[in-house]
Every structure is written in C-alpha cells, then in structure tokens.
Amino acid sequence: MRKRELELLRKKLIEKKEDIKKIVQGNSKEEEDFFSTEVGDIADAASDSVERELLFELNDNERRILGNIEDALQKIENETYGICEKCGKEIEIERLKAMPFAMVCMKCKSQMEPHRK
C-alpha cells in the first residue's frame, strides 16, 4: 500500500472515530433522559424499554467499531495495517476504502459468514 493511501485511510479512521464518539455521547444523554422520565402506564413502559434496549445495542455496536478503529490505528503505527488477521495476505484496498477498520480480506470474510440457502 502506498504511503498516500495509508495516510488517507488513517485520516478516515480518525474522522470515523470522532463521529462515533459524538454518537455514543449523544446516546448516553438520551439514556439518561429515559431513566429520568416518569412512566405513565404499561404501554409507555414497554415502549421506553424497547427504545432503551435499542440505545444500549447501538452503543455496544458503536463501542465494537471504536475498538476496531483503535486496533486499525495501532496497526498503522506498527506497520501491520492492511494485513488479513486470518490468512495473512493483504486486504483489498477497495475493502479498506469502504471499511478502513476491516480486519480480514473479502475471501476470509465470506468464509466466516454463514451460507444462506
């Protein structure tokens, strides 16, 4: 991978990291609001519960992506970025441009996913 491409991907990772932090902080504020509001009846409680679960799920997903971004940034520092964790070959540049925190190449990713019939 060329140095210029690597620098663009590093910037993309940092931007994505900042975007996710803002989302997580916003979700945390919404969670606080859910816990501080009084519940009117059972239907309201059920609705609030579903929305609260969704916020928790989004936060877990966002935290997982943040971890992957941190790992990718560390790999850039260690000069191991863009290497598939499964097969050891280079991850396709198109894949990294689309998902700069990808840890495996497309071939390995497709082998990891369950096949649908």
Backbone as JSON, one array per atom type, in Angstrom:
{
  "sequence": "MRKRELELLRKKLIEKKEDIKKIVQGNSKEEEDFFSTEVGDIADAASDSVERELLFELNDNERRILGNIEDALQKIENETYGICEKCGKEIEIERLKAMPFAMVCMKCKSQMEPHRK",
  "N": [[0.85, -1.18, 0.0], [0.51, 2.18, -0.82], [2.1, 5.09, 0.6], [0.6, 7.44, 0.54], [-2.05, 6.51, 0.21], [-2.3, 5.12, 2.59], [-2.13, 7.2, 4.46], [-4.46, 8.64, 3.84], [-6.38, 6.73, 4.57], [-5.82, 6.54, 7.29], [-6.6, 9.09, 8.16], [-9.32, 8.9, 7.56], [-10.08, 6.91, 9.36], [-9.65, 8.24, 11.81], [-11.52, 10.34, 11.57], [-13.91, 8.83, 11.5], [-13.79, 7.7, 14.02], [-14.1, 9.97, 15.66], [-16.68, 10.75, 14.87], [-18.19, 8.56, 15.79], [-17.74, 8.71, 18.53], [-19.13, 11.05, 19.11], [-21.74, 10.21, 18.51], [-22.09, 8.15, 20.41], [-21.85, 9.62, 22.77], [-24.1, 11.25, 22.47], [-26.1, 9.28, 22.52], [-25.75, 8.37, 25.12], [-26.64, 10.56, 26.56], [-29.34, 10.53, 25.79], [-30.06, 8.11, 26.98], [-29.84, 8.76, 29.68], [-31.93, 10.6, 29.83], [-34.1, 8.87, 29.4], [-34.06, 7.36, 31.76], [-34.62, 9.27, 33.62], [-37.19, 10.17, 33.19], [-40.66, 10.0, 34.09], [-42.8, 7.16, 34.08], [-45.84, 6.69, 32.38], [-47.83, 4.66, 31.91], [-48.35, 1.08, 31.43], [-48.03, 0.58, 28.67], [-46.49, 2.77, 27.87], [-44.23, 2.19, 29.38], [-43.37, -0.21, 28.21], [-42.79, 0.67, 25.62], [-40.77, 2.55, 26.17], [-38.89, 0.78, 27.22], [-38.21, -0.82, 24.99], [-37.08, 1.14, 23.32], [-34.93, 1.94, 24.94], [-33.44, -0.44, 25.05], [-32.67, -0.58, 22.37], [-31.01, 1.68, 22.21], [-28.96, 0.86, 23.96], [-28.01, -1.34, 22.52], [-27.12, -0.09, 20.17], [-25.05, 1.42, 21.27], [-23.32, -0.66, 22.11], [-22.63, -1.76, 19.63], [-21.43, 0.47, 18.45], [-19.33, 0.82, 20.22], [-17.88, -1.53, 19.72], [-17.08, -1.06, 17.08], [-15.52, 1.21, 17.52], [-13.43, 0.04, 18.98], [-12.34, -1.58, 16.98], [-11.48, 0.38, 15.23], [-9.53, 1.64, 16.81], [-7.74, -0.51, 16.99], [-7.03, -0.7, 14.27], [-5.75, 1.78, 13.88], [-3.59, 1.42, 15.6], [-2.31, -0.65, 14.27], [-1.5, 0.7, 12.0], [0.48, 2.3, 13.11], [2.23, 0.27, 13.88], [2.96, -0.7, 11.49], [1.56, -2.83, 10.35], [-0.86, -2.67, 9.24], [-3.63, -3.41, 7.15], [-3.24, -6.05, 6.67], [-4.58, -9.23, 6.5], [-6.07, -10.74, 9.27], [-6.68, -13.38, 9.36], [-5.71, -14.95, 7.11], [-3.29, -13.74, 6.51], [-2.67, -12.4, 4.2], [-2.66, -9.45, 2.04], [-5.24, -7.08, 2.64], [-7.79, -6.17, 0.45], [-7.54, -3.06, -1.23], [-9.84, -1.7, -2.0], [-11.71, -2.69, -0.22], [-10.67, -1.71, 2.2], [-10.93, 1.01, 1.75], [-13.69, 1.24, 1.76], [-14.32, 0.19, 4.26], [-12.38, 1.07, 6.53], [-11.52, -0.05, 8.92], [-11.49, -2.75, 8.63], [-10.62, -6.09, 9.38], [-10.11, -8.45, 8.14], [-9.64, -10.02, 4.91], [-11.7, -10.01, 1.92], [-12.15, -12.62, 0.97], [-11.68, -14.25, 3.22], [-13.59, -13.14, 4.93], [-15.96, -13.83, 3.63], [-15.85, -16.57, 3.97], [-16.18, -16.77, 6.69], [-18.77, -15.97, 7.18], [-22.08, -17.23, 7.64], [-23.47, -19.48, 5.28], [-26.21, -18.88, 3.19], [-29.17, -20.51, 2.2]],
  "CA": [[0.0, 0.0, 0.0], [1.3, 3.4, -0.92], [2.07, 5.96, 1.77], [-0.51, 8.4, 0.38], [-3.29, 5.78, 0.51], [-2.28, 4.82, 4.02], [-2.43, 8.44, 5.18], [-5.89, 8.92, 3.64], [-7.14, 5.78, 5.38], [-5.62, 6.93, 8.69], [-7.48, 10.24, 8.39], [-10.69, 8.39, 7.54], [-10.27, 6.22, 10.64], [-9.75, 9.25, 12.87], [-12.82, 11.0, 11.4], [-14.95, 7.88, 11.9], [-13.66, 7.59, 15.47], [-14.71, 11.16, 16.24], [-18.12, 10.67, 14.61], [-18.78, 7.55, 16.68], [-17.71, 9.25, 19.89], [-20.25, 12.0, 19.22], [-22.98, 9.42, 18.54], [-22.16, 7.46, 21.7], [-22.13, 10.64, 23.77], [-25.49, 11.63, 22.28], [-26.92, 8.17, 23.0], [-25.65, 8.35, 26.58], [-27.53, 11.62, 27.03], [-30.7, 10.04, 25.61], [-30.29, 7.08, 28.0], [-30.08, 9.48, 30.94], [-33.28, 11.14, 29.74], [-35.05, 7.77, 29.59], [-34.1, 6.96, 33.16], [-35.09, 10.37, 34.47], [-38.59, 10.49, 32.94], [-41.63, 9.16, 34.77], [-43.54, 6.32, 33.16], [-47.27, 6.93, 32.55], [-48.58, 3.41, 32.04], [-47.62, -0.11, 30.98], [-47.68, 0.75, 27.25], [-45.35, 3.69, 27.84], [-43.09, 1.48, 29.93], [-42.91, -1.16, 27.19], [-42.2, 1.46, 24.54], [-39.5, 3.07, 26.68], [-37.98, -0.35, 27.37], [-37.73, -1.18, 23.65], [-36.19, 2.21, 22.87], [-33.73, 1.89, 25.77], [-32.67, -1.59, 24.58], [-32.09, -0.19, 21.09], [-29.88, 2.57, 22.5], [-27.87, 0.04, 24.51], [-27.47, -2.13, 21.42], [-26.34, 0.81, 19.32], [-23.82, 1.73, 21.96], [-22.44, -1.83, 22.05], [-22.11, -1.84, 18.27], [-20.52, 1.59, 18.25], [-18.12, 0.54, 21.01], [-17.14, -2.56, 19.0], [-16.44, -0.4, 15.94], [-14.44, 2.05, 18.07], [-12.32, -0.86, 19.28], [-11.74, -1.97, 15.7], [-10.77, 1.57, 14.73], [-8.31, 1.77, 17.62], [-6.83, -1.58, 16.55], [-6.51, -0.34, 12.95], [-4.78, 2.88, 14.06], [-2.39, 0.83, 16.2], [-1.65, -1.41, 13.21], [-0.8, 1.67, 11.15], [1.71, 2.64, 13.85], [3.11, -0.92, 13.9], [3.19, -1.04, 10.09], [0.93, -4.11, 10.04], [-2.2, -2.34, 8.77], [-3.99, -3.9, 5.83], [-2.92, -7.47, 6.58], [-5.69, -10.04, 6.98], [-5.77, -11.45, 10.51], [-6.97, -14.8, 9.21], [-4.82, -15.63, 6.15], [-2.0, -13.07, 6.45], [-2.48, -11.7, 2.93], [-3.11, -8.06, 2.06], [-6.66, -6.8, 2.48], [-8.02, -5.4, -0.77], [-7.61, -1.62, -0.99], [-11.23, -1.29, -2.14], [-12.36, -3.03, 1.06], [-10.19, -0.77, 3.21], [-11.53, 2.32, 1.47], [-15.09, 1.17, 2.17], [-14.35, -0.09, 5.69], [-10.95, 1.17, 6.87], [-11.2, -0.82, 10.12], [-11.63, -4.18, 8.32], [-9.51, -6.89, 9.91], [-9.91, -9.62, 7.28], [-9.88, -9.8, 3.5], [-13.03, -10.42, 1.46], [-12.23, -14.08, 0.87], [-11.82, -14.79, 4.59], [-14.86, -12.67, 5.46], [-17.03, -14.64, 3.05], [-15.77, -17.9, 4.58], [-16.6, -16.65, 8.07], [-20.21, -15.74, 7.23], [-22.88, -18.43, 7.36], [-24.03, -19.52, 3.93], [-27.67, -18.91, 3.14], [-29.72, -21.37, 1.15]],
  "C": [[0.9, 1.24, 0.0], [1.09, 4.27, 0.33], [0.89, 6.93, 1.73], [-1.85, 7.74, 0.71], [-3.4, 5.49, 2.0], [-2.64, 6.06, 4.85], [-3.91, 8.82, 5.03], [-6.76, 7.99, 4.49], [-7.01, 6.1, 6.87], [-6.53, 8.11, 9.04], [-8.94, 9.81, 8.44], [-11.02, 7.68, 8.85], [-10.46, 7.21, 11.79], [-11.08, 9.99, 12.78], [-13.96, 10.11, 11.87], [-14.95, 7.72, 13.42], [-14.34, 8.78, 16.16], [-16.22, 11.17, 16.05], [-18.8, 9.7, 15.58], [-18.79, 8.05, 18.12], [-18.86, 10.23, 20.11], [-21.57, 11.26, 19.31], [-23.15, 8.76, 19.9], [-22.47, 8.46, 22.81], [-23.57, 11.11, 23.69], [-26.43, 10.56, 22.78], [-26.9, 8.09, 24.52], [-26.57, 9.4, 27.19], [-28.98, 11.17, 26.91], [-31.04, 8.97, 26.65], [-30.59, 7.74, 29.35], [-31.49, 10.04, 30.96], [-34.33, 10.06, 29.95], [-35.18, 7.41, 31.06], [-34.68, 8.04, 34.06], [-36.57, 10.71, 34.25], [-39.5, 9.52, 33.69], [-42.44, 8.4, 33.73], [-45.03, 6.47, 33.46], [-48.07, 5.66, 32.73], [-47.76, 2.26, 31.47], [-47.19, 0.02, 29.53], [-46.48, 1.68, 27.11], [-44.09, 2.99, 28.32], [-42.51, 0.51, 28.91], [-42.21, -0.43, 26.05], [-40.83, 2.01, 24.96], [-38.46, 1.96, 26.78], [-37.38, -0.75, 26.02], [-36.75, -0.13, 23.14], [-34.87, 2.19, 23.64], [-32.84, 0.72, 25.33], [-31.98, -1.28, 23.26], [-30.88, 0.71, 21.3], [-28.7, 1.79, 23.06], [-27.21, -0.76, 23.41], [-26.62, -1.27, 20.5], [-25.02, 1.16, 19.99], [-22.84, 0.57, 21.92], [-21.81, -1.94, 20.67], [-21.1, -0.73, 18.02], [-19.22, 1.36, 19.03], [-17.25, -0.51, 20.32], [-16.4, -1.93, 17.82], [-15.3, 0.49, 16.41], [-13.21, 1.21, 18.4], [-11.59, -1.29, 18.02], [-10.95, -0.81, 15.09], [-9.47, 1.77, 15.49], [-7.28, 0.72, 17.21], [-6.2, -1.23, 15.21], [-5.48, 0.78, 13.05], [-3.48, 2.37, 14.66], [-1.6, 0.04, 15.15], [-0.93, -0.48, 12.25], [0.52, 2.04, 11.81], [2.73, 1.5, 13.8], [3.49, -1.39, 12.5], [2.68, -2.44, 9.74], [-0.49, -3.91, 9.52], [-2.43, -2.91, 7.37], [-3.65, -5.36, 5.61], [-4.06, -8.26, 7.22], [-5.27, -10.83, 8.22], [-5.97, -12.95, 10.39], [-5.95, -15.5, 8.31], [-3.44, -14.98, 6.01], [-1.72, -12.36, 5.13], [-2.98, -10.26, 3.06], [-4.62, -7.98, 1.88], [-6.8, -5.89, 1.26], [-8.19, -3.92, -0.44], [-9.05, -1.11, -1.11], [-12.0, -1.56, -0.84], [-11.94, -2.04, 2.14], [-10.75, 0.63, 2.99], [-12.98, 2.36, 1.94], [-15.22, 0.99, 3.68], [-12.91, -0.1, 6.21], [-10.55, 0.4, 8.13], [-11.38, -2.32, 9.9], [-10.38, -4.92, 8.79], [-9.2, -8.11, 9.05], [-10.22, -9.26, 5.83], [-11.27, -10.32, 3.12], [-13.18, -11.93, 1.41], [-12.44, -14.69, 2.25], [-13.15, -14.37, 5.2], [-16.0, -13.52, 4.93], [-17.01, -16.06, 3.62], [-16.27, -17.9, 6.02], [-18.12, -16.52, 8.2], [-20.96, -17.03, 6.94], [-23.47, -18.35, 5.95], [-25.52, -19.66, 3.98], [-28.11, -19.79, 1.99], [-30.96, -20.78, 0.57]]
}
